[in-house]
């Protein structure tokens, strides 16, 4: 795994990337598969090669795995990781941004006693408006920088 030494991307940058990606005509939805075991919810997201993805803002640390493929992951702290499967880490709260160099399968693991996806999301995910307010942005507001 190659890791940059300093954070290069802020949560505001990731939100801006998300806003830009949402304007694309050819946005794809990755395939999601859900698994449940006593006390555990596992979410698998399959993303085709050549695609970017911005994750939802997580409230807490959670286990993240790349079980197939190669990707560049910008984690919630702004550090970029060039990784290939198998890869496992503990992800910090916030959003992640990924670019899939090959077809990828990502896995997130969360503790829960329910199998109700809406209840799990309410417990695990920060609503978008609340997340943006927490990082000083309004819904759809971009943070742009240019060198002059």
Rosetta blueprint (number, residue, H / E / L):
1 X L
2 X E
3 X E
4 X L
5 X L
6 X L
7 X L
8 X L
9 X L
10 X L
11 X H
12 X H
13 X H
14 X H
15 X H
16 X H
17 X H
18 X H
19 X H
20 X H
21 X H
22 X H
23 X L
24 X L
25 X L
26 X L
27 X L
28 X L
29 X L
30 X L
31 X E
32 X E
33 X E
34 X E
35 X E
36 X E
37 X E
38 X L
39 X L
40 X E
41 X E
42 X E
43 X E
44 X E
45 X E
46 X E
47 X E
48 X L
49 X L
50 X L
51 X L
52 X E
53 X E
54 X E
55 X L
56 X L
57 X L
58 X E
59 X L
60 X L
61 X L
62 X E
63 X E
64 X E
65 X E
66 X E
67 X E
68 X E
69 X L
70 X E
71 X E
72 X E
73 X E
74 X E
75 X L
76 X L
77 X L
78 X L
79 X L
80 X E
81 X E
82 X E
83 X E
84 X E
85 X L
86 X L
87 X E
88 X E
89 X E
90 X E
91 X E
92 X L
93 X L
94 X E
95 X L
96 X L
97 X E
98 X E
99 X E
100 X E
101 X L
102 X L
103 X L
104 X E
105 X E
106 X E
107 X E
108 X E
109 X E
110 X E
111 X E
112 X L
113 X L
114 X L
115 X L
116 X L
117 X H
118 X H
119 X H
120 X H
121 X H
122 X H
123 X H
124 X H
125 X E
126 X L
127 X L
128 X H
129 X H
130 X H
131 X H
132 X H
133 X H
134 X H
135 X L
136 X L
137 X L
138 X L
139 X L
140 X L
141 X L
142 X L
143 X L
144 X L
145 X L
146 X L
147 X L
148 X L
